[in-house]
Amino acid sequence: MNKIRQKILPILLFTLLCHCGSDSDSGFFTQLTAIAVDSANDRLFLSEPEKKLFAFTASTLTTIGDQPIITDDRNASLQTLLPAVVSKMAVFGMGSTSRLFFMGTFADDTGNLVTNRIRVIDFDGTSFSESSFSPIILSDGDDTTTETENSFANLLIDQDNGSLFITDASGALLYVLSATDGASVTAPLPIAGTPQGMGLDEGRLYVCNSSTVDAEQVVTVVNVSDFTTTTIDLGIPCRLISVQSNSNGTILVAKHSSTQQVLLHSVDTSTFASSAEISSATSGIANGSLSANAGISSAVESLVSGVKDDVISSYTAEQDGNIQKITYTSDLSSFSVETLTSSATNLSKGGNLTDAAGEIISIFFSASDGSLLSLEANTSSVEVMD
């Protein structure tokens, strides 16, 4: 597949540049802000400022129609529905349709700029349409409060159960909505502190907390079948989290909210109330932790994990363009770290493409310098499209 892509990419880039015209002076992309992967329909979506959206076949990185697929001269009526800058984007595979959820700053009915809106747009592979229940207006149900200026930290899709999760950092809430009709699945769940990034695996949602209060610096684990919760105390405030299981257990990767530290733990899946450090098999790297100049080369902006052939790998996207590839032994007793370099800078959002069995196929990272990075599972070769 790598050799095929090496042959395809030069032709693809030439075609993209021809399609791009004045939309990008230095390359195909200019400044990517969000990424979403629809594994069910093999589609990759990327957003840029000025209400631009790109669409690709994820497995081949070939374009779906002319690009950007939403811009001021293509699907212009849909473009007006997007925020000026998409801060968060997620996608739900619904049959052959990709249902896209967008967050950012929108104007409400009176023209005021608000943050508690989610625009929902469907793509059937050819054309776009706004979903009948769009926009979703987030509310905690308390008439004495307003959520119009709240800071919503993360947006995540549960493909198996058709749910949409949103963390409200300023409101200390977790929203659970239906991805099929936008209705509340349950009342907003209170999470003391400052809920941030989320990870989903094996029917459990893991929510980071960046609170400065020690007692609130825990990962909340939500059973998505009944919304009961437990907590795992990692001893740090965290902003980013990634979780993944294989046949022997579950790993949890968490980024410290203010310093360059990434914890690597195995979860006690009998209680979901504790975790343990995973031993390091790489010289100079501490057990259960990556830190500045000891596994981390710059600021970590995204975490992605996946499993293939029962081997779990995690990937950190960093501002200097490096990716730390973390590979765990199948029994999850130890991990090793390899630094993957790229020509891109300011890596930000991440996502992965999986097959029907949940096995990872490809990993993607967007970069604010206008690059898309991709690598295949269990490989160390990073490809860059700009």
C-alpha positions as CSV (number, residue, x, y, z in Angstrom):
1,M,0.0,0.0,0.0
2,N,2.9,2.4,0.8
3,K,4.4,1.9,-2.7
4,I,1.0,2.4,-4.3
5,R,0.5,5.7,-2.4
6,Q,4.0,6.9,-3.3
7,K,3.0,6.5,-6.9
8,I,-0.5,8.0,-6.6
9,L,0.3,11.0,-4.4
10,P,2.3,13.1,-7.0
11,I,-0.5,12.6,-9.5
12,L,-3.1,13.3,-6.8
13,L,-1.4,16.5,-5.7
14,F,-1.2,17.8,-9.2
15,T,-4.9,17.1,-9.7
16,L,-5.7,18.7,-6.4
17,L,-3.7,21.9,-7.2
18,C,-5.6,22.2,-10.5
19,H,-8.9,21.9,-8.7
20,C,-7.8,24.2,-6.0
21,G,-7.3,27.4,-8.0
22,S,-7.3,30.5,-5.9
23,D,-8.5,28.7,-2.8
24,S,-4.9,28.0,-1.8
25,D,-1.8,29.9,-3.0
26,S,0.9,27.6,-1.6
27,G,-0.7,24.2,-1.8
28,F,-3.9,22.3,-1.5
29,F,-4.6,23.1,2.2
30,T,-3.9,26.3,4.0
31,Q,-4.8,25.8,7.7
32,L,-6.6,22.7,8.8
33,T,-8.7,23.1,12.0
34,A,-10.7,19.9,12.4
35,I,-10.8,16.3,11.2
36,A,-13.4,13.5,11.2
37,V,-13.2,10.0,9.8
38,D,-16.3,7.9,8.9
39,S,-15.0,4.4,8.9
40,A,-18.4,2.9,8.0
41,N,-18.3,4.8,4.7
42,D,-14.6,5.1,4.1
43,R,-14.7,8.9,4.2
44,L,-12.3,11.5,5.6
45,F,-13.5,15.1,6.2
46,L,-11.3,18.2,6.9
47,S,-12.2,21.8,7.7
48,E,-10.4,25.1,7.1
49,P,-11.3,28.7,8.1
50,E,-13.6,30.7,5.8
51,K,-16.1,27.8,6.0
52,K,-14.3,25.3,3.8
53,L,-14.8,21.6,3.9
54,F,-12.8,18.9,2.1
55,A,-13.9,15.2,1.5
56,F,-11.7,12.2,0.6
57,T,-12.0,8.5,0.3
58,A,-10.1,7.7,3.5
59,S,-8.4,4.5,2.4
60,T,-6.9,6.0,-0.8
61,L,-6.8,9.7,0.0
62,T,-8.5,10.4,-3.3
63,T,-10.9,13.3,-3.5
64,I,-14.6,13.0,-3.6
65,G,-15.6,15.5,-6.3
66,D,-14.0,18.9,-6.7
67,Q,-12.4,20.4,-3.6
68,P,-13.0,22.1,-1.3
69,I,-16.4,20.3,-1.5
70,I,-18.0,23.1,0.5
71,T,-16.8,26.6,-0.3
72,D,-18.2,29.9,-1.6
73,D,-18.6,28.6,-5.1
74,R,-19.5,25.0,-4.3
75,N,-22.5,24.1,-2.1
76,A,-22.6,27.8,-1.2
77,S,-26.0,27.4,0.5
78,L,-24.5,24.9,2.9
79,Q,-21.5,27.0,3.5
80,T,-23.6,29.7,5.1
81,L,-24.6,27.1,7.8
82,L,-21.0,26.5,9.0
83,P,-19.2,28.5,11.6
84,A,-16.4,30.8,10.4
85,V,-13.9,28.4,12.1
86,V,-14.9,24.8,12.9
87,S,-13.5,24.2,16.4
88,K,-14.9,20.6,16.7
89,M,-16.2,18.2,14.1
90,A,-17.5,14.6,14.4
91,V,-19.2,12.2,11.9
92,F,-21.7,9.4,12.3
93,G,-22.0,6.7,9.7
94,M,-25.7,6.2,9.0
95,G,-26.1,3.7,6.3
96,S,-24.4,5.2,3.2
97,T,-24.8,8.7,4.7
98,S,-22.1,10.6,6.7
99,R,-23.8,12.7,9.2
100,L,-21.5,15.6,10.2
101,F,-21.7,17.6,13.4
102,F,-20.0,21.0,13.6
103,M,-19.2,23.2,16.6
104,G,-17.8,26.7,16.7
105,T,-19.3,30.2,17.1
106,F,-22.6,30.7,15.4
107,A,-25.0,33.7,15.2
108,D,-28.3,33.0,17.0
109,D,-31.8,34.2,15.8
110,T,-31.0,37.7,17.1
111,G,-27.6,37.9,15.6
112,N,-25.7,37.3,18.9
113,L,-22.6,35.0,18.6
114,V,-23.1,31.9,20.7
115,T,-21.2,28.6,21.3
116,N,-24.0,26.3,22.3
117,R,-25.0,25.3,18.8
118,I,-24.2,22.1,16.8
119,R,-24.9,22.3,13.1
120,V,-25.8,18.9,11.5
121,I,-25.2,18.3,7.8
122,D,-25.7,15.0,5.9
123,F,-23.6,13.8,3.0
124,D,-24.7,10.9,0.9
125,G,-21.5,10.7,-1.1
126,T,-22.7,13.1,-3.8
127,S,-24.7,15.9,-2.2
128,F,-25.2,17.7,1.1
129,S,-28.4,18.6,3.1
130,E,-29.0,20.0,6.5
131,S,-30.6,17.5,8.9
132,S,-34.2,18.2,10.0
133,F,-33.2,18.7,13.6
134,S,-30.3,21.1,12.9
135,P,-29.1,23.1,14.7
136,I,-29.0,21.4,18.1
137,I,-29.1,23.9,20.9
138,L,-27.4,22.7,24.1
139,S,-29.1,23.5,27.3
140,D,-28.7,22.2,30.9
141,G,-32.4,22.5,31.4
142,D,-32.0,25.2,34.1
143,D,-33.9,28.4,33.1
144,T,-31.7,30.4,35.5
145,T,-28.5,29.7,33.5
146,T,-27.5,30.2,29.9
147,E,-25.0,28.1,28.0
148,T,-24.5,30.5,25.1
149,E,-21.0,31.4,26.1
150,N,-19.9,28.1,27.6
151,S,-16.6,26.5,26.6
152,F,-17.4,23.1,25.0
153,A,-14.2,21.1,25.1
154,N,-14.8,17.9,23.1
155,L,-17.3,16.3,20.7
156,L,-17.3,12.5,20.2
157,I,-19.4,9.9,18.4
158,D,-20.4,6.5,19.7
159,Q,-20.9,4.7,16.4
160,D,-22.2,1.5,18.0
161,N,-24.9,3.1,20.0
162,G,-25.7,6.1,17.8
163,S,-24.8,8.6,20.6
164,L,-23.1,12.0,20.6
165,F,-21.1,13.1,23.6
166,I,-20.1,16.7,24.4
167,T,-18.1,17.9,27.4
168,D,-19.0,21.4,28.7
169,A,-15.8,22.6,30.5
170,S,-17.4,25.7,32.0
171,G,-20.7,24.1,32.9
172,A,-19.1,20.9,34.4
173,L,-21.4,18.7,32.4
174,L,-21.4,15.8,29.9
175,Y,-24.2,16.0,27.3
176,V,-25.5,12.7,25.7
177,L,-27.5,13.2,22.5
178,S,-28.9,10.9,19.9
179,A,-27.0,11.0,16.6
180,T,-30.1,10.1,14.7
181,D,-32.5,12.8,15.9
182,G,-30.5,15.1,18.2
183,A,-32.7,14.4,21.2
184,S,-31.2,14.0,24.7
185,V,-30.6,10.4,25.6
186,T,-30.3,11.3,29.2
187,A,-30.2,14.5,31.3
188,P,-26.7,16.2,31.2
189,L,-24.4,14.3,33.6
190,P,-22.6,16.5,36.2
191,I,-18.8,16.0,36.2
192,A,-17.2,18.1,39.0
193,G,-14.3,20.2,37.8
194,T,-13.5,20.9,34.2
195,P,-14.3,18.0,31.9
196,Q,-12.1,18.0,28.8
197,G,-11.2,15.3,26.2
198,M,-12.9,12.0,25.9
199,G,-12.0,8.4,24.8
200,L,-14.4,5.6,24.0
201,D,-13.7,1.9,24.1
202,E,-15.7,-1.3,24.8
203,G,-18.8,0.4,26.1
204,R,-17.0,2.8,28.4
205,L,-16.5,6.6,27.9
206,Y,-13.4,8.0,29.6
207,V,-13.6,11.8,30.4
208,C,-10.5,13.8,31.3
209,N,-10.6,16.6,33.9
210,S,-8.2,19.6,34.0
211,S,-9.5,21.0,37.3
212,T,-7.0,22.6,39.7
213,V,-8.7,20.9,42.6
214,D,-6.9,17.7,43.5
215,A,-10.0,15.8,44.3
216,E,-11.5,16.6,40.9
217,Q,-8.4,15.5,38.9
218,V,-9.7,12.1,38.0
219,V,-10.8,10.4,34.8
220,T,-14.6,9.7,34.9
221,V,-15.5,6.4,33.4
222,V,-19.1,6.3,32.1
223,N,-20.9,3.0,31.3
224,V,-22.7,4.0,28.2
225,S,-25.4,1.4,28.7
226,D,-26.8,2.8,31.9
227,F,-24.7,6.0,32.5
228,T,-23.3,4.8,35.9
229,T,-19.9,6.2,36.6
230,T,-16.6,5.3,38.3
231,T,-13.4,7.3,38.6
232,I,-9.7,6.6,38.0
233,D,-7.3,8.8,39.9
234,L,-4.2,9.4,37.7
235,G,-2.7,12.0,40.0
236,I,-2.7,14.7,37.3
237,P,-5.1,17.1,35.6
238,C,-5.6,15.9,32.0
239,R,-6.8,17.5,28.8
240,L,-6.4,14.7,26.2
241,I,-7.1,11.0,26.6
242,S,-7.1,7.9,24.4
243,V,-8.1,4.3,25.3
244,Q,-7.9,1.0,23.5
245,S,-8.5,-2.7,24.3
246,N,-7.1,-5.9,23.0
247,S,-7.9,-9.5,24.1
248,N,-5.8,-9.0,27.3
249,G,-7.0,-5.7,28.6
250,T,-7.3,-1.9,28.1
251,I,-4.6,0.8,27.9
252,L,-5.3,4.4,28.9
253,V,-3.1,7.3,27.5
254,A,-3.6,10.7,29.2
255,K,-1.9,14.1,28.5
256,H,-1.3,16.4,31.4
257,S,-3.3,19.6,31.0
258,S,-0.5,22.0,31.5
259,T,2.9,20.3,31.2
260,Q,4.4,18.0,28.7
261,Q,3.7,14.6,30.3
262,V,1.8,11.7,28.9
263,L,0.8,8.8,31.2
264,L,0.6,5.2,29.9
265,H,-1.5,3.0,32.1
266,S,-3.4,-0.3,32.0
267,V,-7.0,-0.1,33.3
268,D,-8.4,-2.4,36.0
269,T,-11.4,-3.5,34.0
270,S,-12.9,-5.5,36.9
271,T,-13.8,-2.2,38.6
272,F,-12.9,0.7,36.2
273,A,-11.8,2.5,39.3
274,S,-8.0,2.2,39.1
275,S,-5.1,1.8,36.7
276,A,-1.4,0.9,36.8
277,E,1.7,2.1,35.1
278,I,2.9,0.1,32.1
279,S,6.6,-0.7,32.2
280,S,8.9,0.9,29.7
281,A,11.1,-1.2,27.4
282,T,12.8,1.9,25.9
283,S,16.0,3.2,27.5
284,G,15.6,6.6,29.0
285,I,11.9,6.5,29.2
286,A,10.3,6.1,32.6
287,N,7.7,3.4,33.4
288,G,4.2,4.6,32.6
289,S,5.2,8.1,31.5
290,L,6.6,10.2,28.6
291,S,7.9,13.6,29.4
292,A,9.8,16.5,27.8
293,N,13.1,15.2,26.3
294,A,12.2,11.7,27.5
295,G,9.7,10.5,24.9
296,I,8.2,14.0,24.0
297,S,10.0,16.4,21.8
298,S,7.5,19.3,21.9
299,A,3.9,20.2,22.9
300,V,1.5,17.3,22.4
301,E,-1.8,18.3,20.7
302,S,-3.6,15.0,19.9
303,L,-3.6,11.4,20.9
304,V,-4.8,8.4,18.8
305,S,-4.8,4.7,19.6
306,G,-5.8,1.6,17.7
307,V,-5.4,-2.1,17.6
308,K,-4.3,-4.5,14.8
309,D,-3.6,-8.2,15.1
310,D,-4.1,-7.8,18.9
311,V,-1.2,-5.3,19.1
312,I,-2.2,-1.8,20.4
313,S,-0.3,1.3,19.2
314,S,-0.8,4.9,20.4
315,Y,0.3,8.0,18.6
316,T,1.1,11.5,19.9
317,A,0.9,14.5,17.5
318,E,3.3,17.3,18.4
319,Q,3.8,20.9,17.5
320,D,7.3,20.3,16.0
321,G,5.9,17.8,13.5
322,N,7.0,14.7,15.3
323,I,4.8,11.7,16.2
324,Q,5.7,9.4,19.0
325,K,4.6,5.9,18.1
326,I,4.0,3.8,21.3
327,T,3.7,0.1,20.8
328,Y,2.5,-2.2,23.6
329,T,3.3,-5.9,24.0
330,S,0.2,-8.0,23.5
331,D,-0.1,-8.8,27.3
332,L,0.2,-5.0,28.0
333,S,3.1,-5.5,30.3
334,S,5.4,-3.1,28.6
335,F,5.7,-0.4,25.9
336,S,8.3,0.9,23.5
337,V,8.6,4.3,21.9
338,E,9.7,5.3,18.4
339,T,9.9,8.9,17.1
340,L,8.4,9.4,13.7
341,T,9.4,12.6,11.9
342,S,7.6,14.7,9.3
343,S,8.0,17.9,7.3
344,A,4.8,19.4,8.8
345,T,4.5,21.6,11.9
346,N,1.9,22.4,14.4
347,L,0.1,19.0,14.4
348,S,-3.3,19.3,15.9
349,K,-6.3,17.0,15.4
350,G,-6.2,13.3,14.9
351,G,-8.4,10.4,13.8
352,N,-8.2,6.9,12.5
353,L,-9.8,4.6,9.9
354,T,-10.9,1.2,11.1
355,D,-12.3,-1.9,9.4
356,A,-15.6,-3.6,10.2
357,A,-14.0,-5.5,13.0
358,G,-12.6,-2.4,14.6
359,E,-9.0,-3.1,13.5
360,I,-7.1,0.1,12.7
361,I,-6.1,0.7,9.0
362,S,-4.7,4.2,8.9
363,I,-4.0,7.1,11.3
364,F,-4.5,10.7,10.3
365,F,-3.3,14.0,11.8
366,S,-4.1,17.5,10.6
367,A,-1.7,20.4,10.9
368,S,-2.4,24.1,11.2
369,D,0.4,24.7,8.7
370,G,-1.9,23.3,6.0
371,S,-0.8,19.6,6.0
372,L,-2.5,16.3,6.3
373,L,-0.3,13.5,7.8
374,S,-1.2,9.8,7.3
375,L,0.4,6.5,8.2
376,E,-0.7,2.9,8.0
377,A,-1.2,0.7,11.0
378,N,2.0,-1.1,12.2
379,T,4.2,1.0,10.0
380,S,6.6,3.9,10.7
381,S,6.4,5.8,7.4
382,V,4.6,9.2,7.6
383,E,3.2,10.7,4.4
384,V,2.4,14.4,4.2
385,M,-0.1,16.0,1.9
386,D,-0.2,19.8,1.8
